Amino acid sequence: MQQVINYLREHRSQHLDELFQLVRIPSVSTLPEHAGDVKNCANFLAGHLEALGMKQVKTMPTGRHPVVYGEWLEAPDAPTILIYGHYDVQPPDPLDQWDSPPFEPEIRDGQIYARGVVDDKGLLFAYIKAIESFFDTNGTLPVNVKFLLEGEEEIGSENLHAFVQEHAELLNADAVILSDNSMFAPDVPAICCGTRGLIFLQIDLESAARDLHSGGFGGIAENPIQVLADILSALKDDNERVTIPGYYDDVVELTESERQYFSSLPLDEEALKTSSGLLEFVGEKGFPLLERRWTRPTLDVNGILGGFTGEGVKTIIPSKAMAKITLRLVPNQDPDKIAQAAVDYIRSLAPATVKCSIHAEVGGRAFLTPLDHPILTFIAKGIQQAYNREPVFSRTGGSIGALTTFADILHVPIAMIGLSNPDDNIHAPNEHLTETAFYTGCEVTAHVLNELKDWKPE
Amino acid sequence: MQQVINYLREHRSQHLDELFQLVRIPSVSTLPEHAGDVKNCANFLAGHLEALGMKQVKTMPTGRHPVVYGEWLEAPDAPTILIYGHYDVQPPDPLDQWDSPPFEPEIRDGQIYARGVVDDKGLLFAYIKAIESFFDTNGTLPVNVKFLLEGEEEIGSENLHAFVQEHAELLNADAVILSDNSMFAPDVPAICCGTRGLIFLQIDLESAARDLHSGGFGGIAENPIQVLADILSALKDDNERVTIPGYYDDVVELTESERQYFSSLPLDEEALKTSSGLLEFVGEKGFPLLERRWTRPTLDVNGILGGFTGEGVKTIIPSKAMAKITLRLVPNQDPDKIAQAAVDYIRSLAPATVKCSIHAEVGGRAFLTPLDHPILTFIAKGIQQAYNREPVFSRTGGSIGALTTFADILHVPIAMIGLSNPDDNIHAPNEHLTETAFYTGCEVTAHVLNELKDWKPE
């Protein structure tokens, strides 16, 4: 193993250059005008996997953006590990809040700044570089490996479920590992065992054929922004609980030992406040911060638009207003049932003076791996070798639809290894990854793959 | 007079061409990038007034956009009439809702389509063409005339008050007449005797240093859109009354005869609903439609913006949210007092988890001319000659800050003569004026000026 690690240390500069090439590709999956970039990014990764020695490498079409696949299956006595990552990224706006252009990577104070450098390009690239190191050093890998790199994670993995269903045999493995998450805290490594589910809603209201003069129609015309504000305001009560009927019915309460474990974790609330710039933490009454963040379902408005929003004054009553909302779900909540309840409830809140159209999209159920699964011991051992510190077992408040898919179709254990820092501005301007986290990430994944050769799947 | 009217009828095609030149100039006063166009428009009008025989014509600077002035004072025994109009226009957006480009006038089915063709370029141009006709036919005017054409009406006449104060002697007159309003209904001419006042508010909320991931921060981070929705929702009660403390304290209730006069007016509610495309009329409980529209104060959100509003999904908790609001005030409400009450109230509704900044701007008090003022008889007689029908005495729900200024500083009666149709899409896409209304408007203003020569100011 020391040779593998040495190789990684000797090639840092080259690996960084290659990562720069990867993040320069603006593979924004949600924007139709970037579809070509998403495709280019898939081709870049496929070429890379092929060059370093993976077999059967191909980009495979889905309903929208391609999947990159590659395998190496020449270790008959070792388990087969499916490595998942996503090469698509969030839109970069608001552009004016970036200190350097989002798709021109730049290092400042040891941080690599670029859209997608953390989420998830830099982290999936660490796995690829670990694989390269094994190939170049030993000519083989310690375990059998399959890569599945997705291009639709940031849009709710809309085609992944069907893709995995169709290719279940090809993707068959003993476990899935991935890194699309951060360490618990700087220098506190983590294995993340749970994610939240996701529902996306868009509400569109229309009250008139056109915008109306607020003088001539003020006092007689419905205002769809006012209606939308009333609806959004009604979606939460004074305790910050979501008012959708039945929203909390299926939520499983934590056990006393889970609550105690979470409360024992070394959370630095002040550091979190400073890094986010939040004035205060808020949220559902009666639950401590980590529980609100990981184990409680939420509702957030992601965007709102209506009427005149330029500089100056325009005295209109707008004819339209729109809001985008995400719901984060926890284990045992059924996304389809909740989405329907949300649509029904919002519709019931809209008066007859507006046309109300609601688009609902399910991004996936919440996911949870049991803490006593044997594979976690081997992964923890690999992590410990890289950091000289035991990882904590965490959850994330985010949502990775792919995990539910793997659990449901492949029936395998799944573990997410936190490689980045918690305050890396993912989904926000000035997304960044420390150089160190990238280099160490390559070593962590190499150690984990090496340890997994001794794991015996049941 | 018949010669004057004949001249107008013979020169319709030329006058229409000139109006087209005027509306082609995109004199959008609120957008800094159009400041040059506003200036060009002022120069165009000044050149025009000079060419037709007005004296002392000049563009006079203000804090932002110039005033166009011109006079003719060679009728010693006749009253002096100040003619007011505004040559600035509203922004044209949303552009995609226009059937022809807003600054390329086009006639379809007898309607001239262009931004500003009704509000107010076409109507002020009718006065100019009436003046031209008197000059070309008689070589004189029936009354002394001063023109004051403003470039800031659509941004609340921010410099007009100071301008009129500074030039009170130059602008001294016996009355102010203008047309910046419609007839009461198609074929029902009107003299408008009252306007509402106007306050503009902008609320900006900020909760964090940057947009945050709705997975990692959902359940712990304040959402400024949610806060804004809560604030906007709290600004009205279940009876659609504005909840700003003291908002209705100084409102003078209508007399029984005023209520009866308004209820006797031939209002076609169904036509208003059809032309606006509204599904239902709404508004303050307990007041009939015309009273809600003309005589009751209102609050309307003109625009709202926060977070991600593009196509697709972006799972963020935004750091900022913004709303623009107008309040329409009625006689006896003090705008400064109401603006302060609004700011204080909104601030009291904002929690400590957001930075709340509120910008308030007073556009002017409400204005009301007593119905028994003698000048109204002369104006009504002029109108009747053009339309063969007596005008009604109406109000408007809109706001013309200039009128309060004239009343306060010049101490003269003011009358607004409705020349356009009520459904002309002012402040909205596809603003339009009938060709007929423009041609008749020239004749109406000629008749009114001719009748006013017999009015003896006290």
Interface residues (C-beta under 8 A of the other chain):
Chain A: T30 L31 P32 Q90 P91 D93 P94 Q97 E154 I155 G156 R196 L198 F200 S207 A208 A209 R210 D211 L212 H213 S214 G215 G216 F217 G218 G219 I220 A221 E222 N223 I225 Q226 L228 A229 D230 L232 S233 A234 K236 S276 G277 L278 L279 E280 F281 V282 G283 E284 L289 R292 R293 R296 T298 D300 V301 N302 G303 I304 L305 G306 G307 F308 T309 G310 E311 G312 V313 K314 T315 I316 I317 P318 S319 A321 M322 A323 K324 T326 R328 A352 T353 V354 K355 E361 T396 G397 G398 S399 N425 I426 H427 A428 P429 N430
Chain B: T30 L31 P32 Q90 P91 D93 P94 Q97 E154 I155 G156 R196 L198 F200 S207 A208 A209 R210 D211 L212 H213 S214 G215 G216 F217 G218 G219 I220 A221 E222 N223 I225 Q226 L228 A229 D230 I231 L232 S233 A234 K236 S276 G277 L278 L279 E280 F281 V282 G283 E284 L289 R292 R293 R296 T298 D300 V301 N302 G303 I304 L305 G306 G307 F308 T309 G310 E311 G312 V313 K314 T315 I316 I317 P318 S319 A321 M322 A323 K324 T326 R328 A352 T353 V354 K355 E361 T396 G397 G398 S399 N425 I426 H427 A428 P429 N430
